[in-house]
Amino acid sequence: MTKKRIFLTIGCFFLILTVIRIIWILLQNTPDHVQAVKGEVDLRNWEFKDTHVLSLDGQWEFYPSILLLQSDKDKHTIPDDKVFINVPGTWNSTIANDKNPTFGYGSYRLRLLIQPDKDQLFSIRIPPIASSSELYVNGRLLAHSGKPAASEEQYIAGNVPYTVSFATDQSEIEIIIVTANYADRLTGGLFLPVKFGTDLAIDRAVGFSVGTQLAVCLLLLMHVIYILILYWVGARQKVLLSFAMLILCAIITILIDDDRLLPAWSTLNYEWTLKLYYLGYLGLATFLTQYAKGLLPEYASFRGFRWYTYFCGIYFLFALFLPVKTIMLTDALHTLVIVVPFFVLPTLLFRSARRGNEDAIYLLLGSTAITTNMVWGIIKNLGIIELGFYPIDIIACFVAFAAFWFKGYFRTSTQRAILTDQLQKADKLKDDFLLNTSHELRNPLHGMLNIAQTVLNSESRYDEGKNREHMMLLISVGKRMSFLLNDLLDLTMLKESRVRLQLKNLQVQTVAAGALDMLRFMTEGKPILLINNIPDTFPPVIADENRLIQILFNLLHNAVKFTKEGSITIDAQIIDGKAHIQITDTGIGMNLETLRRIFQPYEQGEVDQTESVVGLGLGLNICKQLVELHHGTLTVSSTLDQGSSFTLSLPLSMAPLQEVEPNHTELLSLVHLEAAAASSSITLEPKTALAADRPKILVVDDDPINLSILVSVLTEERYDIVTATSGTEAIALLDTREWDLIISDVMMPQMSGYELSRSIRERFSVSELPILLLTARNRPQDIDAGFLAGANDYVTKPVDTMELQSRVRALTEIKKSIHDRLRMEGAWLQAQIQPHFLFNTLNAIAALSEFDTDRMRTLLVEFGNYLQGSFDFRNSERVIPLKDELDLVRSYLFIEKERFEERLQVTWNIDESLVLSIPPLSIQPLVENAIRHGIMKRTEGGTIHIQIIDYGDYAEVTVADDGIGMDITAHKQLLDKKAGRRSGIGLVNTDRRLKQLYGNGLQIQSTLDQGTTVTFIVKK
């Protein structure tokens, strides 16, 4: 916090306190002030109000060394030995005492001239008078505090204010105050004003002052209670006790000052009242110092605090056990001890606020309020201005102190919430790390077990080449597991600073080329170009060869994982005498939040960007630490959806350029093994022309080794297997043929197995195309997510080979049975010739036999062809020639044409030379539906148009009519299997069979009262 801001804050706070106090003073004082002149006050024209109190200030008669009315109370004689003295004020100038002018005795006298009124009650409020007093009104003793006497041995000290009430029918009120002081060395006489007014006005003024003091004390006492509760149930901080004692001392000072409530309401004598006065203010200063010390840790070792505390402790014992007279000899020292903290602490608090402790401003404001109260207290004690009890400064002080605590509490609560959130995130990171570690270890373990099981289950003779290939794959998987464990070991070694570098001169070109070779197998089948732009003349660098290979491999591997298509480029240049190697990709990029924490352990970016990418999240953190061990830097820049660029700097070698051949044999051996695994997986991929009688399985995994293992395991079961390395590629392959099963890994980049399942379920039901998810994530929520996404089965790695084969066999057999059921359902539906169609056709034949036998014979032949086509066993096959389907349609249309004559018109647009195979009973149900539910619903009939257009790779079949059409509701229910409409079963069956074969079903467009068009695609 700046100095200007601190001074401005304190200045505004001080100004506010001062303005409030001035307003308070103006509201408390009497607007019309009456002054006493030569011992007399004329109040005959004064209007007494219950809201106004008079201060009897001015010239009083004073009789030094005379105790009026004490010796001759019955005679009530007034001597002539008087002087006039100003009240309030001291009597020091009129008392003849060489030892101390404040010590002595005397009498004050004042006459009040009033209008006689015996029903009016008056009251007088006598302030604390050092150090004993008696009040006489019209010659009668009404009250006293202590007992004034002419000698110290006879007098009794008392310094408590009191109030008396009286009534009189006289026109003059005589007030005599007898006082004696042998204890107070600072003040003597009427140092404070005497108040006069009606009894109600005085009661209100005194009640307000007393009530205000009690309210402040109760408020402060509540602070003490909750502070002690916090100390008892919460943290046992000593500063809480210091704050509680500070407040208790403040309460004591309030109760023994102003209206002296504590001695007035108790039997506390004058000596202990003074001791409490000394001890209260001493404790206030001491505990304020301790409180500030506890809240300012930077000054905790400040010696001044320690010595001050020791001195206050000694003075406390001194004031507690020695007589008051002896204590009062040290008034100057007591004042100095009390004042010092109120000037030293603001200075320290100011310095603390300047150093950045913004909360210190609240303590500074509190000390400002106390200092302000002290200044006004000095003004009050000097008699410069008449002041009563003023609570605002004390309240403001402790409100500021409480604000400091509350600010600290809220900050701590906020920090606790932040830390809790961080701990929860760390706990989640731990869980995710363990899960990912399990996934990364299960994957290779799954591969190793299945490869070994494949070799054991081989029923063929010993095939050295095949088994050698399997063993190479097994070693490759083991090496990958070894590297994973090395990452965990490296992280621990880096934390413990146990990594030692073997530095030497290296050519970056060769190392980069080797790292790119290691990852080239991962880009097989992907539109990703790996580019090495490091010039051959680039000078050597000083680095540990194995660690540099590890760094580049991790950075490049990271780029490949998050790049769907485009390029990954490695470049190098010299900047400021260092080699800067830059790896740039065109991947998914990162947002600002991810950039800020990407180098932290276990971090893998935003969930929505990397939820399908597995890994431990250690690679970048390890890379950064390894680069820093080389006295270099690793930085990153990235734009979301555009790509990322990692730049690492390394020191250049000053030695002449030499031919350095990197010796990364271990890593390169892994490259060859994984490349061999990738190539073997490619050779195992079946050709496009697949066997018609073998189940067709699409296997999806982004890891070529996993694909190779699955192909090896499933090939033994005589499946036709096609592999895909991404969900996008799998979606593209869906339309190429009819699949019996989809096997997909869950954790894949860009599109996860869950997303792939949801995309497939938008086109195929669970019975039309089964999905088997295969992954190492085996948490219940992961399995539930898989089934919710549309999977038929979920297998966790490592899975037993026999179990995997059994599950695949079960799912493919389910698909086959569903497929067979659909074909048989279509054939059955066609065979169920509706009775009214049969009767109508027979009636037509009978009618024609009477007048046109030629037409009868023709109709009878077509009816026979129709029956033969309807009951043909080939209707249960997958596809039939287009000619057969069209013959059935023509026979049906001929019969209907004979029945409806001119009401039914048919147009054809078909290339008769077109050679095409289509599903059986795919066109005829559409034609029948158009006639029955469209054209014949019109009285005048209509036209049906049948069209087949050849587009090269596919043909488009269209059946259109100009019948009654459909509204939106009927359109939606037409292909709904759950609608329960018997007439639509044939269409539903046709739609499902087309989807199974070609990926797309019937496309229906209809307008009410205009007609309907049904289209479907047949791939060649």
Secondary structure, 3 states (H helix, E strand, C coil): CCHHHHHHHHHHHHHHHHHHHHHHHHHHCCCCCCEEECCEEECCCCCCCCCCCEECEEEEEEEECCCCCCCCCCCCCCCCCCEEEEECCCCCCCCCCCCCCCCEEEEEEEEEECCCEEEEEEEEEECCCECCEEEEECCEEEEEECECCCCCCCCECCCCCEEEEEEECCCEEEEEEEEEECCCCCCCECCCCCEEEEHHHHHHHHHHHHHHHHHHHHHHHHHHHHHHHHHHHCCCCHHHHHHHHHHHHHHHHHHHCCCCHHHHCCCCCHHHHHHHHHHHHHHHHHHHHHHHHHHCHHHCCCHHHHHHHHHHHHHHHHHHHCCHHHHHCCHHHHHHHHHHHHHHHHHHHHHHHHCCCCCHHHHHHHHHHHHHHHHHHHHHHCCCCCCCCCCHHHHHHHHHHHHHHHHHHHHHHHHHHHHHHHHHHHHHHHHHHHHHHHHHHHHHHHHHHHHHHHHHHCCCCCCHHHHHHHHHHHHHHHHHHHHHHHHHHHHHHHHCCCCCCCEEEECHHHHHHHHHHHHHHHHCCCCEEEEECCCCCCCCEEEEHHHHHHHHHHHHHHHHHCCCCEEEEEEEEEECCEEEEEEEECCCCCCHHHHHHCCCCCCCCCHHHHCCCCCCCCHHHHHHHHHHHCCCCEEEEEECCCEEEEEEEEEECCCCCCCCCCCCHHHHHHHHHHHHHHHHHHHHCCCCCCCCCCCEEEEECCCHHHHHHHHHHHHCCCCEEEEECCHHHHHHHHHHCCCCEEEEECCCCCCCHHHHHHHHHCCCCCCCCCEEEEECCCCHHHHHHHHHHCCCEEEECCCCHHHHHHHHHHHHHHHHHHHHHHHHHHHHHHHCCCHHHHHHHHHHHHHHHHHCHHHHHHHHHHHHHHHHHHCCHHHHCCCEEHHHHHHHHHHHHHHHHHHHHHHEEEEEEECCCCCCEECCCCCHHHHHHHHHHHHCCCCCCEEEEEEEEECCCEEEEEEEECCCCCCHHHHHHCCCCCCCCHHHHHHHHHHHHHHHHHCCCCEEEEECCCEEEEEEEEEC
